[in-house]
Amino acid sequence: MGTGLGHYIPIVAYLGFWIMCIVSLTGRPVLGMYYVMPFLPYRTMRFHFEDYPLASQTVTLLVVCVILGAFFKGKRLPPSALYPVWILFVVYLYVSMWLGGIMGNAPLPLWLNDANLVTWKDYLILPMVLFAASMVLEDRKQIRTALIVVAISTALVDRSALLESLSHSWAVFDENKRTSGPIAYGPNQLAAFLTQFAMFFWAFARVLKRFKTKFWFYVLTGFTLITMLYAFSRAAYIATLVAIGALALLKDRKLLVVLVVFLVTWQTVVPTAVSERVNMTHDANGQLEASAQERVDLWTQSRDMFMKNPVTGIGFGSFQFGEHTDNLKDTHNYYVKVLVETGLIGFLIFAAMLFIMFSASWKLFRTAKLAKDPLYEALGLGMLLLLTSALVLNGFGDRWSYVEINGLMWVVMGATLRAQVLVNELNGAPSGQRKKLGPPRKFATAVPGPPRLVPQTR
């Protein structure tokens, strides 16, 4: 910005974490939740904390303080089967990690810096974010504020990634020019984040009634889709099309026509570099290109590993220690990874988690529609589209275990569970009290008097 203050942003942001830890523990945990949210996907900013004490633990510490602060204030989780399933999954992963060490597939997780134990600890932040958001987002105003923070966080990722992408010439596709953006893990991971939240906010733009609000959500959706386009991820392209199809079936059938027209004409619409990237799936002889064939070979090898230990798998976090196709350390398919490492037991727990999330989102979408509350209806529909995108994206790699990709998703899921409680209260109230669904007024509403008698006329 030319102010010369950019050098101080990391230290101010780092100190902000400690201030918000104190604020959260002393009575305002929701403020700590709002503060941590933009940092969940913005890993490059957290890289600047590395010179300071406990730099790598700032997010975890603040989320723990939010949970403790909420508990001290007497806040409780909204009812859901998702919490015990998450706890069961985390405990099973820990047991599975030790099982992998005992079977000799990985080192025993004895030390904090052991790779499999680090993997498990990093995974813990995801349910912690869910628990924190579910506890502190207690009313309509707080849910709305959290969604605004999610929108701002998405816009910041868009801006950083798109500026970096467009600093290159894209007359032709060049793998070396792809950017990871602030996500920092890779362009495919960046594209996964962008796809999920582009579809989430598209739902908001489609459902909300106020023109100004719809306009800005459409702008954010378009901005995010363009940024995703220049991440050049074929998995993200497929996930976007599937999610648009879901939106068409759930809310706007006219989109099916648009989708068909796009599928017929896409090569004349998208930039040349994007078209080249998609067509790279096969070479001139009709064979799978190197990276696609590499994944097929890896999945075949993974299938053989699963068949040897179908019930318990080889142990959570153990795949990275084996010798695989082209020295790859990941299955490049999260469902395959869960099956190989945790067996049918782990996969069934994970499938139950997905089922509960889809069910909760669908229920909110339908019940909020009956309550005539566009905010909660948009939240339910948006969560359905986000999960649909994630379902497809995880078929092409691990897009589930990274807080940078899914941290904000768990915030939204927590808001979804709380919103269902609020919608139930609306639907259970007398009809006259369900007409006003906006945020509480500044002044108390007058108590209604007895009904007026209107004289009948012939």
FINUBA-566179 format. One line per 3 residues: their letters; for each residue y, z, x of C-alpha. Coordinates in Angstrom, 3 decimals, m for minus. Layout:
A = Y:Z:X | ...
This chain:
MGT = 0.000:0.000:0.000 | 2.270:0.038:3.055 | 3.279:3.691:2.658
GLG = 1.442:4.937:5.717 | m0.222:7.637:3.605 | m3.669:6.020:3.516
HYI = m4.735:8.023:6.566 | m4.377:11.266:4.590 | m6.347:10.204:1.491
PIV = m9.796:11.247:2.841 | m8.680:14.732:3.893 | m6.864:15.277:0.584
AYL = m9.937:14.077:m1.348 | m12.223:16.304:0.744 | m10.045:19.374:0.191
GFW = m9.986:18.483:m3.498 | m13.736:19.068:m3.659 | m13.366:22.646:m2.447
IMC = m10.445:23.321:m4.767 | m12.462:21.982:m7.699 | m15.426:24.154:m6.708
IVS = m13.171:27.182:m7.145 | m11.668:25.814:m10.362 | m15.156:25.162:m11.770
LTG = m16.435:28.630:m10.923 | m13.345:30.354:m12.335 | m13.361:28.903:m15.817
RPV = m12.621:25.140:m15.949 | m15.879:23.397:m14.961 | m14.995:20.284:m16.970
LGM = m12.181:19.574:m14.481 | m14.703:19.645:m11.649 | m16.825:17.167:m13.607
YYV = m13.895:14.787:m14.048 | m13.044:15.064:m10.340 | m16.512:14.299:m8.979
MPF = m17.136:11.262:m11.206 | m15.133:8.603:m9.274 | m16.816:9.674:m6.037
LPY = m20.356:9.133:m7.342 | m20.303:5.323:m6.869 | m17.600:5.306:m4.169
RTM = m19.803:6.082:m1.186 | m17.453:4.459:1.350 | m14.827:7.072:0.544
RFH = m17.383:9.833:1.134 | m18.162:8.284:4.513 | m14.663:9.373:5.579
FED = m15.641:13.018:5.010 | m18.208:12.958:7.819 | m15.904:14.649:10.324
YPL = m15.527:17.702:8.086 | m17.896:20.663:7.440 | m20.663:20.097:4.858
ASQ = m19.345:16.570:4.342 | m22.653:15.139:3.151 | m23.075:17.944:0.591
TVT = m19.671:17.793:m1.134 | m20.933:16.039:m4.280 | m23.984:18.281:m4.591
LLV = m21.976:21.462:m4.063 | m19.371:20.530:m6.664 | m21.993:19.568:m9.255
VCV = m23.767:22.908:m8.644 | m20.442:24.723:m9.100 | m19.837:22.843:m12.357
ILG = m23.248:23.925:m13.658 | m22.729:27.548:m12.569 | m19.205:27.628:m13.979
AFF = m20.453:26.264:m17.291 | m23.245:28.848:m17.362 | m20.816:31.708:m16.639
KGK = m18.625:30.493:m19.519 | m21.604:30.649:m21.871 | m21.893:26.875:m22.322
RLP = m25.281:25.542:m23.341 | m27.135:22.255:m23.215 | m27.328:20.177:m26.391
PSA = m30.910:19.990:m27.713 | m32.997:17.214:m26.185 | m36.520:16.686:m24.843
LYP = m34.965:14.893:m21.865 | m34.265:18.092:m19.927 | m37.839:19.482:m19.773
VWI = m39.180:15.996:m18.984 | m36.706:15.696:m16.094 | m37.728:19.128:m14.790
LFV = m41.401:18.194:m15.093 | m40.770:14.935:m13.219 | m38.890:16.637:m10.376
VYL = m41.601:19.315:m9.986 | m44.338:16.687:m10.047 | m42.525:14.629:m7.391
YVS = m42.378:17.699:m5.149 | m46.105:18.350:m5.576 | m46.801:14.635:m5.069
MWL = m44.784:14.686:m1.834 | m47.001:17.450:m0.437 | m50.083:15.612:m1.648
GGI = m48.993:12.557:0.352 | m48.648:14.719:3.443 | m52.054:16.312:2.943
MGN = m53.691:12.873:2.534 | m52.061:11.759:5.788 | m49.844:9.112:4.177
APL = m46.651:10.888:5.296 | m45.588:13.863:7.439 | m45.829:17.246:5.773
PLW = m42.337:18.029:4.361 | m41.800:21.125:6.481 | m38.260:20.551:7.759
LND = m35.036:19.745:5.959 | m34.572:16.554:7.959 | m38.042:15.160:7.168
ANL = m37.522:11.769:5.559 | m39.690:12.412:2.486 | m38.025:15.775:1.823
VTW = m34.579:14.180:2.211 | m35.625:11.546:m0.328 | m36.655:14.254:m2.800
KDY = m33.452:16.273:m2.266 | m31.298:13.170:m2.803 | m33.188:12.486:m6.028
LIL = m32.317:15.966:m7.358 | m28.635:15.109:m7.757 | m29.411:12.787:m10.689
PMV = m30.750:15.430:m13.123 | m28.078:17.819:m11.878 | m25.349:15.371:m12.933
LFA = m27.020:15.045:m16.350 | m27.207:18.825:m16.809 | m23.589:19.307:m15.680
ASM = m22.178:16.598:m17.971 | m24.241:17.766:m20.952 | m22.955:21.329:m20.585
VLE = m19.237:20.743:m20.020 | m18.538:17.804:m22.364 | m18.328:19.805:m25.563
DRK = m15.988:17.962:m27.932 | m14.668:14.532:m28.806 | m11.598:14.800:m26.584
QIR = m13.635:15.728:m23.500 | m16.140:12.923:m24.142 | m13.295:10.437:m24.549
TAL = m11.663:11.657:m21.325 | m14.959:11.363:m19.427 | m15.391:7.774:m20.640
IVV = m11.855:6.943:m19.504 | m12.725:8.339:m16.056 | m15.888:6.177:m16.042
AIS = m13.718:3.138:m16.859 | m11.260:3.953:m14.071 | m14.124:4.509:m11.618
TAL = m15.617:1.125:m12.546 | m12.242:m0.589:m12.134 | m11.839:0.940:m8.657
VDR = m15.262:m0.368:m7.609 | m14.371:m3.782:m9.077 | m11.106:m3.967:m7.199
SAL = m12.567:m3.015:m3.826 | m15.607:m5.303:m4.105 | m13.779:m8.319:m5.538
LES = m11.010:m8.216:m2.942 | m13.636:m8.157:m0.206 | m15.636:m10.998:m1.786
LSH = m12.630:m13.231:m2.372 | m11.457:m12.761:1.207 | m14.186:m15.297:2.071
SWA = m14.412:m18.965:1.223 | m17.176:m19.671:m1.309 | m17.314:m23.454:m1.279
VFD = m21.010:m22.957:m0.512 | m23.254:m19.904:m0.655 | m23.479:m17.861:2.541
ENK = m25.743:m14.798:2.667 | m23.696:m13.295:5.502 | m20.570:m13.148:3.355
RTS = m22.052:m10.997:0.596 | m20.461:m7.581:0.217 | m21.822:m4.140:m0.614
GPI = m18.431:m2.971:m1.860 | m17.847:0.780:m2.087 | m21.500:1.303:m3.123
AYG = m22.345:0.668:0.566 | m26.121:0.202:0.149 | m26.193:m3.564:m0.326
PNQ = m24.918:m6.400:m2.527 | m27.884:m6.178:m4.904 | m27.204:m2.483:m5.461
LAA = m23.522:m3.250:m6.060 | m24.477:m5.938:m8.574 | m26.781:m3.498:m10.376
FLT = m23.956:m1.004:m10.878 | m21.565:m3.730:m12.046 | m24.050:m5.234:m14.500
QFA = m24.827:m1.920:m16.144 | m21.212:m0.965:m16.714 | m20.004:m4.440:m17.626
MFF = m22.456:m4.355:m20.529 | m21.599:m0.747:m21.339 | m17.913:m1.549:m21.760
WAF = m18.613:m4.810:m23.554 | m20.168:m2.646:m26.276 | m16.978:m0.602:m26.466
ARV = m14.839:m3.696:m26.770 | m17.083:m4.968:m29.544 | m17.158:m1.756:m31.605
LKR = m13.764:m0.072:m31.292 | m11.139:m0.939:m33.892 | m7.733:m0.552:m32.222
FKT = m6.566:m3.869:m30.793 | m4.956:m2.400:m27.669 | m8.096:m0.425:m26.789
KFW = m10.376:m3.414:m27.441 | m8.136:m5.623:m25.298 | m8.308:m3.360:m22.254
FYV = m12.059:m2.904:m22.528 | m12.504:m6.670:m22.726 | m10.312:m7.025:m19.625
LTG = m12.437:m4.442:m17.781 | m15.640:m6.178:m18.909 | m14.421:m9.570:m17.712
FTL = m13.176:m8.123:m14.415 | m16.540:m6.417:m13.822 | m18.568:m9.524:m14.736
ITM = m16.555:m11.680:m12.320 | m17.089:m9.118:m9.554 | m20.809:m9.060:m10.351
LYA = m20.919:m12.859:m10.242 | m19.650:m12.819:m6.645 | m22.229:m10.233:m5.605
FSR = m24.754:m13.115:m5.869 | m27.674:m11.109:m7.216 | m30.192:m13.131:m9.209
AAY = m31.633:m9.949:m10.709 | m28.163:m9.014:m11.975 | m27.747:m12.451:m13.556
IAT = m31.041:m12.083:m15.414 | m30.241:m8.520:m16.504 | m26.848:m9.622:m17.824
LVA = m28.373:m12.375:m19.936 | m31.023:m10.028:m21.346 | m28.397:m7.395:m22.182
IGA = m26.179:m10.001:m23.882 | m29.200:m11.008:m25.940 | m29.667:m7.346:m26.911
LAL = m26.000:m7.105:m27.884 | m26.386:m10.202:m30.026 | m29.372:m8.752:m31.870
LKD = m27.812:m5.318:m32.344 | m24.229:m6.201:m33.175 | m23.117:m9.842:m33.017
RKL = m25.547:m12.650:m33.858 | m22.945:m15.297:m32.932 | m23.553:m14.401:m29.293
LVV = m27.004:m15.975:m29.558 | m25.355:m19.385:m30.003 | m23.059:m18.728:m27.044
LVV = m26.045:m17.626:m24.976 | m28.030:m20.779:m25.778 | m25.055:m23.009:m24.961
FLV = m24.548:m21.188:m21.653 | m28.216:m21.533:m20.680 | m27.981:m25.279:m21.250
TWQ = m24.670:m25.792:m19.427 | m24.541:m22.971:m16.881 | m24.614:m25.174:m13.778
TVV = m21.374:m26.862:m14.870 | m19.684:m23.544:m15.684 | m20.437:m21.167:m12.809
PTA = m19.022:m21.585:m9.272 | m20.968:m23.855:m6.948 | m21.977:m20.974:m4.685
VSE = m23.513:m19.123:m7.648 | m25.466:m22.215:m8.689 | m26.749:m22.603:m5.128
RVN = m27.801:m18.956:m5.031 | m29.811:m19.254:m8.257 | m31.474:m22.498:m7.176
MTH = m32.519:m20.912:m3.882 | m35.443:m19.221:m5.672 | m37.541:m22.320:m4.851
DAN = m37.254:m24.673:m1.894 | m37.225:m28.469:m1.964 | m41.046:m28.544:m2.183
GQL = m41.121:m26.281:m5.254 | m42.380:m23.294:m3.259 | m40.877:m19.818:m3.521
EAS = m38.189:m19.269:m0.893 | m38.841:m16.686:1.832 | m37.412:m13.547:0.192
AQE = m39.036:m14.282:m3.191 | m42.418:m14.983:m1.586 | m42.006:m11.837:0.483
RVD = m41.723:m9.768:m2.683 | m44.767:m11.389:m4.259 | m46.823:m10.604:m1.160
LWT = m45.516:m7.033:m1.138 | m46.407:m6.504:m4.809 | m49.912:m7.830:m4.186
QSR = m50.352:m5.359:m1.335 | m48.922:m2.570:m3.508 | m51.424:m3.362:m6.253
DMF = m54.275:m2.857:m3.798 | m52.789:0.485:m2.710 | m52.485:1.609:m6.330
MKN = m56.101:0.753:m7.094 | m57.231:3.121:m4.332 | m55.330:6.099:m5.835
PVT = m54.583:5.173:m9.463 | m54.229:8.705:m10.859 | m52.034:10.512:m8.322
GIG = m50.858:7.706:m6.028 | m50.278:7.969:m2.296 | m47.579:10.647:m2.589
FGS = m43.874:10.595:m3.428 | m41.787:9.236:m0.560 | m44.877:8.067:1.343
FQF = m44.516:4.288:0.996 | m41.746:4.198:3.607 | m44.142:5.460:6.280
GEH = m46.784:2.735:5.892 | m47.073:m0.740:7.390 | m46.294:m3.418:4.834
TDN = m45.347:m7.064:4.497 | m42.556:m7.963:6.939 | m42.099:m4.274:7.815
LKD = m40.522:m3.529:4.426 | m40.155:0.147:3.509 | m39.697:m0.284:m0.248
THN = m41.746:m2.021:m2.951 | m38.689:m3.953:m4.283 | m39.803:m2.998:m7.783
YYV = m39.221:0.556:m8.995 | m42.077:0.498:m11.509 | m44.475:m0.581:m8.774
KVL = m43.048:2.144:m6.532 | m43.639:4.840:m9.158 | m47.210:3.641:m9.739
VET = m48.053:3.396:m6.037 | m46.486:6.701:m4.976 | m47.057:8.940:m8.029
GLI = m49.898:7.189:m9.849 | m50.431:7.014:m13.585 | m49.339:10.645:m13.992
GFL = m45.892:10.013:m12.544 | m45.530:6.699:m14.338 | m46.288:8.245:m17.735
IFA = m43.695:10.977:m17.168 | m41.138:8.361:m16.124 | m41.988:6.206:m19.164
AML = m41.519:9.252:m21.420 | m38.082:9.785:m19.894 | m37.075:6.186:m20.609
FIM = m38.389:6.432:m24.159 | m36.350:9.576:m24.844 | m33.189:7.969:m23.426
FSA = m33.581:4.831:m25.528 | m34.383:6.900:m28.623 | m31.352:9.162:m28.162
SWK = m29.035:6.173:m27.655 | m30.430:4.335:m30.686 | m30.140:7.430:m32.855
LFR = m26.499:7.961:m31.863 | m25.691:4.306:m32.531 | m27.172:4.443:m36.032
TAK = m25.967:7.892:m37.099 | m22.441:7.360:m35.732 | m22.289:4.138:m37.722
LAK = m23.109:6.112:m40.878 | m20.455:8.679:m39.939 | m17.950:5.821:m39.450
DPL = m17.009:7.035:m35.984 | m16.372:4.009:m33.719 | m16.178:6.058:m30.492
YEA = m19.643:7.532:m30.864 | m21.045:4.264:m32.230 | m19.696:2.434:m29.168
LGL = m21.147:5.134:m26.902 | m24.608:4.768:m28.441 | m24.529:0.954:m28.301
GML = m23.121:0.982:m24.779 | m25.878:3.298:m23.587 | m28.494:1.004:m25.146
LLL = m27.094:m2.002:m23.262 | m26.777:m0.030:m20.017 | m30.416:1.046:m20.269
TSA = m31.530:m2.498:m21.135 | m29.792:m3.754:m17.997 | m31.352:m0.982:m15.908
LVL = m34.796:m1.753:m17.325 | m34.554:m5.329:m16.009 | m32.818:m4.503:m12.728
NGF = m35.472:m2.000:m11.674 | m38.058:m4.750:m11.841 | m36.394:m6.220:m8.741
GDR = m35.856:m3.094:m6.666 | m35.157:0.615:m6.766 | m31.964:0.856:m8.801
WSY = m32.907:4.253:m10.233 | m32.877:6.697:m7.330 | m29.314:6.141:m6.071
VEI = m26.500:8.340:m7.327 | m24.108:5.538:m6.341 | m25.713:3.239:m8.940
NGL = m26.763:5.709:m11.619 | m24.644:8.819:m11.179 | m22.170:7.703:m13.841
MWV = m25.047:6.601:m16.060 | m26.242:10.204:m16.229 | m22.717:11.354:m17.081
VMG = m22.746:8.882:m19.979 | m26.223:10.050:m20.995 | m24.989:13.637:m21.081
ATL = m22.064:12.538:m23.260 | m24.540:10.723:m25.531 | m26.637:13.850:m26.069
RAQ = m23.553:15.951:m26.826 | m22.112:13.286:m29.121 | m25.270:13.386:m31.227
VLV = m24.672:17.078:m31.923 | m21.087:16.318:m32.967 | m22.188:13.435:m35.194
NEL = m24.789:15.652:m36.845 | m22.015:18.111:m37.658 | m19.940:15.304:m39.156
NGA = m22.810:13.982:m41.245 | m23.696:17.480:m42.371 | m20.155:18.336:m43.479
PSG = m18.851:17.764:m47.031 | m17.753:14.175:m47.569 | m14.074:15.099:m47.744
QRK = m14.238:16.549:m44.229 | m15.882:13.449:m42.768 | m12.954:11.146:m43.392
KLG = m10.941:12.209:m40.355 | m13.018:11.608:m37.244 | m10.288:11.539:m34.620
PPR = m9.437:14.272:m32.119 | m8.157:17.585:m33.455 | m4.554:17.517:m34.604
KFA = m1.946:19.563:m32.796 | m1.311:21.643:m35.880 | m3.899:23.124:m38.197
TAV = m4.702:21.141:m41.311 | m3.636:22.830:m44.516 | m6.398:24.297:m46.681
PGP = m6.914:21.986:m49.666 | m6.034:23.451:m53.064 | m7.897:23.047:m56.326
PRL = m8.372:19.500:m57.618 | m5.578:18.096:m59.721 | m6.320:17.222:m63.349
VPQ = m5.360:13.645:m64.099 | m4.757:12.962:m67.794 | m7.002:10.286:m69.202
TR = m5.430:7.231:m70.835 | m6.957:4.838:m73.230
